[in-house]
Amino acid sequence: MELLTILLSGLLGLLSPVGGVVERIAENIIRSQFQQVEQLRVRVDNVPTHQLLQGKVQRVRIAGRSLQLRQNMTIAVLEVETDKVDFDTDNLNRIQLQQPLEAGVSVVLTEQDVNQALQSDAVASWLLNVTVGTLGRRTEQSQQFNFSQPKIHFLANQRLRFQVQLTEDGVEPLQITVESGLGIVSGSQLQLIAPIVWVNEEQVPEQILNAIATNFSQQFDLRSLQSAGIQARILQLNISPQKLEIAAFLHLETSSRLLKQLQL
């Protein structure tokens, strides 16, 4: 969601009727919202040029390399291409789309960059305060577990491996390893394929695996974005050693509440 907000904010630069420097303005706005950028290019197709003054752009293309988000997550490669953009020019302080915005997005994440993000303070703080319902009890009690040392490996054949250590007061730490394929269901949900889970090298029963797989699909369901006026579909997902590649399609409604957060 943060990445989408950054890209939309770059459209604010298109509101400035400065002719040839419009691309540089949009690029600077996007660049300023990343922690660090190795390379970024923005191209705006607005022929005839007077259409820009009317809030109409034929196409916007964004390409970047090594873009670091504020959560210490780095995107190795980012490519975005929009369809026609039509916005209201009466209010230059806020984006108001005249028609839905559609765009194709392609992202490449490296194993090294993902693991660096997993070591960030934000992720560490979340892992240290995970509450899990107590298994096998008929009460509403819950247990507090601490997860630490998370690490991910991108494997061949569309599979990945995730490792994390679980600790609880007075109990010897457990080493949890999850290996699974990753697939797409109806373009909107991520699905674990043939998952295997080990706890201290002991394989977890299939019944628990099924519960884990079901919960994973529910957590990574892009249909949850529809309430914010965003429709998203994953078109392609490729996992290979050292990297993960995702291609997606985004449709942003004119009434999306995400647009209301953006202003000059």
C-alpha positions as CSV (number, residue, x, y, z in Angstrom):
1,M,0.0,0.0,0.0
2,E,2.9,2.4,0.8
3,L,4.4,1.8,-2.7
4,L,1.0,2.6,-4.3
5,T,0.7,5.8,-2.3
6,I,4.2,6.9,-3.4
7,L,3.4,6.3,-7.1
8,L,0.1,8.1,-6.9
9,S,1.8,11.1,-5.2
10,G,4.0,11.3,-8.3
11,L,1.0,12.1,-10.3
12,L,0.7,15.4,-8.4
13,G,3.7,16.5,-10.4
14,L,1.6,16.2,-13.6
15,L,-0.7,19.0,-12.3
16,S,2.0,21.5,-12.9
17,P,1.7,23.1,-16.5
18,V,5.5,23.4,-17.0
19,G,5.8,21.7,-20.3
20,G,9.0,19.7,-20.8
21,V,10.0,19.6,-17.1
22,V,6.8,17.7,-16.0
23,E,8.6,14.4,-16.0
24,R,11.4,15.8,-13.8
25,I,8.9,17.1,-11.3
26,A,7.1,13.8,-11.1
27,E,10.4,12.0,-10.8
28,N,11.6,14.3,-8.0
29,I,8.3,13.8,-6.0
30,I,8.6,10.0,-6.2
31,R,12.3,10.0,-5.5
32,S,11.9,12.2,-2.4
33,Q,9.5,9.6,-0.8
34,F,12.0,6.8,-0.9
35,Q,14.9,6.5,1.6
36,Q,17.3,5.9,-1.2
37,V,17.1,5.5,-5.0
38,E,19.8,4.2,-7.2
39,Q,18.0,4.9,-10.5
40,L,14.6,6.3,-11.4
41,R,13.0,7.5,-14.7
42,V,9.6,8.9,-15.4
43,R,8.2,9.3,-18.9
44,V,4.9,11.1,-19.6
45,D,3.2,10.8,-22.9
46,N,0.9,13.8,-23.3
47,V,0.5,14.4,-27.1
48,P,-0.9,16.9,-27.9
49,T,0.8,18.8,-25.1
50,H,-2.2,21.1,-24.4
51,Q,-4.1,18.0,-23.0
52,L,-1.9,18.1,-19.9
53,L,-3.4,21.5,-19.1
54,Q,-6.8,19.8,-19.3
55,G,-5.7,17.1,-16.9
56,K,-5.3,14.4,-19.6
57,V,-2.3,12.2,-20.0
58,Q,-2.0,9.4,-22.5
59,R,0.4,7.2,-20.5
60,V,2.8,7.4,-17.6
61,R,5.8,5.0,-17.4
62,I,8.0,4.7,-14.3
63,A,11.1,2.6,-14.1
64,G,13.5,2.3,-11.2
65,R,16.2,0.2,-9.6
66,S,17.2,-0.3,-6.0
67,L,14.4,1.7,-4.4
68,Q,14.5,1.7,-0.6
69,L,11.2,2.1,1.3
70,R,11.0,3.5,4.8
71,Q,10.6,0.0,6.4
72,N,14.1,-0.9,5.1
73,M,12.6,-2.8,2.2
74,T,14.4,-2.4,-1.0
75,I,12.8,-3.1,-4.4
76,A,15.4,-4.3,-6.8
77,V,13.4,-3.4,-10.0
78,L,10.2,-1.5,-10.4
79,E,8.3,-0.9,-13.6
80,V,4.9,0.8,-13.9
81,E,2.9,1.7,-16.9
82,T,-0.5,3.4,-16.7
83,D,-3.4,3.6,-19.2
84,K,-4.9,7.0,-19.9
85,V,-4.9,9.3,-16.9
86,D,-7.7,11.9,-16.6
87,F,-7.9,14.1,-13.5
88,D,-9.7,17.2,-12.5
89,T,-7.6,20.4,-12.8
90,D,-9.9,22.6,-10.8
91,N,-8.2,21.7,-7.5
92,L,-4.5,21.6,-7.9
93,N,-4.0,20.6,-4.3
94,R,-5.5,17.1,-4.6
95,I,-5.8,14.4,-7.2
96,Q,-9.4,13.8,-8.3
97,L,-9.6,11.3,-11.0
98,Q,-12.2,11.8,-13.7
99,Q,-12.1,8.1,-14.6
100,P,-10.6,5.0,-12.9
101,L,-6.9,4.7,-13.1
102,E,-5.5,1.4,-14.5
103,A,-1.8,0.4,-14.4
104,G,0.4,-2.6,-14.8
105,V,3.1,-3.0,-12.2
106,S,6.2,-5.3,-12.2
107,V,8.4,-5.8,-9.1
108,V,11.6,-7.8,-8.5
109,L,12.7,-8.5,-5.0
110,T,16.0,-10.2,-4.2
111,E,16.5,-12.6,-1.4
112,Q,19.2,-10.4,0.2
113,D,16.9,-7.3,0.2
114,V,13.9,-9.3,1.7
115,N,16.2,-10.7,4.5
116,Q,17.5,-7.2,5.2
117,A,13.9,-6.0,5.7
118,L,13.1,-9.0,8.0
119,Q,15.9,-7.7,10.2
120,S,14.4,-4.2,10.5
121,D,13.3,-2.8,13.8
122,A,9.6,-2.7,12.7
123,V,9.6,-6.4,11.9
124,A,11.6,-7.3,15.0
125,S,9.1,-5.4,17.2
126,W,6.1,-7.2,15.6
127,L,7.7,-10.6,16.0
128,L,8.5,-10.0,19.6
129,N,4.8,-9.5,20.4
130,V,3.0,-12.2,18.5
131,T,0.0,-13.6,20.4
132,V,-1.1,-17.1,19.4
133,G,-4.3,-18.8,20.6
134,T,-3.5,-21.7,22.8
135,L,-3.9,-24.9,20.9
136,G,-5.9,-27.7,22.3
137,R,-7.7,-25.7,25.0
138,R,-11.4,-24.7,25.1
139,T,-10.7,-21.4,26.8
140,E,-10.2,-17.9,25.4
141,Q,-6.7,-17.8,26.8
142,S,-3.7,-17.0,24.6
143,Q,0.0,-17.5,24.8
144,Q,2.7,-14.9,24.1
145,F,5.5,-16.2,21.9
146,N,8.6,-14.4,20.7
147,F,9.7,-15.0,17.1
148,S,13.2,-14.0,16.2
149,Q,16.0,-14.5,13.6
150,P,13.6,-14.7,10.6
151,K,15.2,-15.7,7.3
152,I,13.9,-16.5,3.8
153,H,15.4,-18.4,0.9
154,F,14.1,-18.3,-2.7
155,L,14.5,-21.8,-4.2
156,A,14.1,-23.3,-7.6
157,N,10.7,-24.7,-9.0
158,Q,8.6,-21.9,-7.6
159,R,9.4,-22.7,-4.0
160,L,10.7,-20.9,-1.0
161,R,11.9,-21.7,2.5
162,F,11.2,-19.6,5.6
163,Q,13.0,-20.1,9.0
164,V,12.3,-18.5,12.3
165,Q,13.0,-19.2,16.0
166,L,10.2,-19.4,18.5
167,T,10.9,-18.8,22.2
168,E,8.6,-18.9,25.3
169,D,9.6,-18.2,28.9
170,G,11.0,-21.3,30.5
171,V,10.9,-23.4,27.3
172,E,13.8,-24.3,25.1
173,P,13.7,-22.4,21.8
174,L,12.1,-24.0,18.8
175,Q,13.5,-23.8,15.3
176,I,10.6,-23.6,12.8
177,T,11.2,-24.2,9.1
178,V,8.5,-23.8,6.4
179,E,9.1,-24.9,2.8
180,S,6.4,-24.5,0.2
181,G,5.6,-23.6,-3.3
182,L,3.7,-20.4,-3.9
183,G,0.8,-20.1,-6.4
184,I,-2.1,-17.8,-7.3
185,V,-5.8,-18.4,-6.9
186,S,-8.1,-16.4,-9.2
187,G,-5.4,-13.7,-9.4
188,S,-6.3,-12.4,-6.0
189,Q,-5.0,-14.9,-3.4
190,L,-1.6,-16.4,-2.7
191,Q,-1.7,-20.1,-2.0
192,L,0.8,-22.4,-0.4
193,I,1.5,-25.4,-2.6
194,A,2.7,-28.7,-1.0
195,P,3.9,-27.0,2.2
196,I,6.2,-28.8,4.6
197,V,6.8,-27.6,8.2
198,W,9.5,-28.8,10.6
199,V,9.7,-28.0,14.3
200,N,13.2,-28.8,15.4
201,E,13.6,-31.1,12.4
202,E,10.3,-33.0,13.3
203,Q,7.7,-32.7,10.5
204,V,4.4,-31.2,11.5
205,P,1.2,-33.3,10.9
206,E,-0.9,-32.7,7.8
207,Q,-3.9,-31.5,9.8
208,I,-1.9,-28.5,11.1
209,L,-0.4,-27.9,7.7
210,N,-3.9,-27.5,6.2
211,A,-4.8,-24.9,8.9
212,I,-1.6,-23.0,8.2
213,A,-2.3,-23.0,4.4
214,T,-5.9,-21.8,4.9
215,N,-4.8,-19.0,7.2
216,F,-2.1,-17.9,4.8
217,S,-4.5,-17.6,1.9
218,Q,-6.9,-15.6,4.0
219,Q,-4.1,-13.2,5.1
220,F,-2.9,-12.6,1.6
221,D,-6.1,-11.9,-0.2
222,L,-6.1,-8.8,-2.5
223,R,-9.9,-8.7,-2.4
224,S,-9.5,-7.0,1.0
225,L,-8.3,-3.9,-0.9
226,Q,-11.7,-3.4,-2.6
227,S,-13.1,-1.6,0.5
228,A,-10.5,1.1,-0.3
229,G,-11.5,1.4,-3.9
230,I,-8.6,-0.7,-5.2
231,Q,-8.9,-3.8,-7.4
232,A,-5.6,-5.7,-7.8
233,R,-4.8,-8.9,-9.6
234,I,-1.6,-10.8,-9.7
235,L,-0.8,-11.7,-13.3
236,Q,2.5,-13.5,-12.8
237,L,4.5,-14.8,-9.9
238,N,8.0,-16.3,-10.5
239,I,10.3,-17.6,-7.8
240,S,13.8,-18.6,-8.7
241,P,17.0,-18.8,-6.6
242,Q,17.9,-15.4,-5.2
243,K,14.8,-13.5,-6.5
244,L,11.1,-13.1,-6.6
245,E,9.3,-11.5,-9.6
246,I,5.7,-10.2,-9.5
247,A,3.5,-8.7,-12.2
248,A,0.2,-7.2,-11.2
249,F,-2.7,-5.2,-12.6
250,L,-4.2,-2.3,-10.5
251,H,-7.6,-0.6,-11.0
252,L,-8.1,2.5,-8.8
253,E,-11.7,3.8,-8.5
254,T,-12.3,7.6,-8.7
255,S,-13.8,7.4,-5.2
256,S,-10.8,5.5,-3.6
257,R,-10.1,6.8,-0.1
258,L,-6.4,6.4,-0.9
259,L,-6.7,9.5,-3.2
260,K,-8.0,11.5,-0.3
261,Q,-4.8,11.1,1.6
262,L,-2.7,12.7,-1.2
263,Q,-2.4,16.5,-1.5
264,L,0.3,19.1,-2.2
